[in-house]
C-alpha cells in the first residue's frame, strides 16, 4: 500500500481540520484487500484498501479520513445499536440505511475549506432533505430506493452502523484502542473545540458541549411516561407499514406489527432569577436529549419559558434558538396551565426547575416529569411528579 500518500493525506486533513488532529492521529490504519474503500470499527481501526489509496487523489483521500473519524467521534456505532434495539430493523438493507443516514449527518458540513467532496458522497440535499439533522432523524425520512445505483460502495464499516464486517479484527485483535483510550480521545477533541476561536461548524460545537455535559437519561424517563400515559396516541397500535417478525411463519398472510407512537412533550423551563445562565444552558441540552428520546421528532416537542408568568409555547426547531425570557419571581403553575391549554395537548409535561416555586394544587391531566437543578436545600415537588436531579 502507498503509505506515503496515505500519511500525507492524514497530515493534510489535520492541517485543514486542526481541531480533529488528535482523533486523526489516534486512528490505526490497517491495510485490507477485503475493504471496498475505507472503513472503521469501534476500536478506532481504519481499514484501508490499497487500490482505493492508489486511485484516489490525495486531497479527496484526506476528506475520506475526516469523514471516517467523524463516525467514531459521534459514536455512530453505539447509536446505531441503540436504534436497532429499539426498532428491531432487520436485513442488510437496514444496516446500509443506517450507514447512509450517518453519512448525511456528517457530510452536510465536513467538506470545504481545503477538503473537496469525494466522488459519490451523499449529502442531505441530494435526497431533498434538510441539513443539520441527526442520523436518527434522517432514518425516518428516506428509503434506499431513493439512492438508485449510488449504494454500491457505501460501506464505512461497523463503526458507522454497528454491524460486524468480515475484515474486523474484533476486540482482541491488535492495533485497537481500549474504551478508556477512546473516551480520552473524544474528550481531548471536545476540549480543543470548546477552547478554539474562529469558525467551527455548529454541529461540532453541539457535539463538544454534550461530551462535557452529557444529558440525563431522558429516554428511560420518557419511556416510563409513555407506558403510564392513558391518552390516545401515546400508546401502541398495529401498523401494516412494517410486517410483523412472525410473518415468516405464515408465508401467504401479511401480519401487522405493533408500533409505539412517541408522546407529545411540552417542556416548561424555569427562567426565574434564581436559575443561573449555566443551568439554562443545561436545560437546552436536556431539550435536545428529550427530542432524541421521542425519536428525533421535533414536531412533538414544544418549549415554554416561565418565571412568574408563562410565555408562548414555542415549537422546537433547534434547541439553541429557543428564546428563554424571564428573570423575575417563580410560579410554574402558570407554565403548567399554558402547557395543558396547548393545542394539541401534550401527553407528557417536563418541568426543568430549581423547585423553588408553587405547584399546581391537583395532578395535571397528563404524565409529569420534574428535572431539578441542584440546590443546598432539598426541594420536594408533589408526589404525582416523577423527579430526577439534573447535574
C-alpha angles and dihedrals in degrees: 000000000000095000092169091061092044094050090046088054090052091051090049091050091050091049092051095041105029092167088065096046094104091055095043092054092043089063113103107217111217121186112226131169090198093069116089093213122330129329140171137210131207091264091066096254114145111206111206130194110224091214090051090054091049094051100041121085112242097246091051090047088056089052091053091051091053089047093052096046089050089062089057097044092050092048095234088162094061095037092052091051091051091048091050093049091052099045101025097223115187138203135031090280092067091049089053090049090055089050092051092046090051089048092054091051088057104034099059092075110008098087133067130058094077098332110096122209108261117237110268097018111148118224127184092252089060088067094036092251129141118261124236098045129130126252091252091055094049091051090069094049109059147032129217091248088071090066097059112191094342093095097074097097101023101119118127092169135241090316088071104043107013095243118124122243131209091248096053113118092207130219093305096049124102130262095039133127124236121237090258092051092049091051090048091054092050091048093050092049091048091049090051091050096050093048097042120104121213135043116340120162114261092236091060091047091053091047091052092049091054092050090056096037109029111194123243118265096271090157091071093041094052090043089062089044090056092050091050096044114106097187120110115261096029097082136058131294138171121262135184089207088096125024119241118260090239093056090100089070089064106041096185098042125081109214123193122233127229110252125188116219112219116239127256106246131200115194117205111199119200105229098173123134092262092065114083127225089248090055091049088053089050089051090057089052088053090051089056090049091050089052090054089047090061092050098269091295101150090178088068095056128074130173132215123190113210138179114147089332132036124242130211120299102249118204110231119256101149123348094229091056095061112112110230105202123183141070101167132090126321131254113148090179085083090053093049091049091050092048094050091048091053117115115258094028114236123248091214132028116202116195118196107195147131088245095242095125143092112264130215111278093230137033113278115242091252140049113288129204121185121201109199123206110220117268131172091238114061113242121208117208117195120290092246092068127083104231128206126172116232122217 
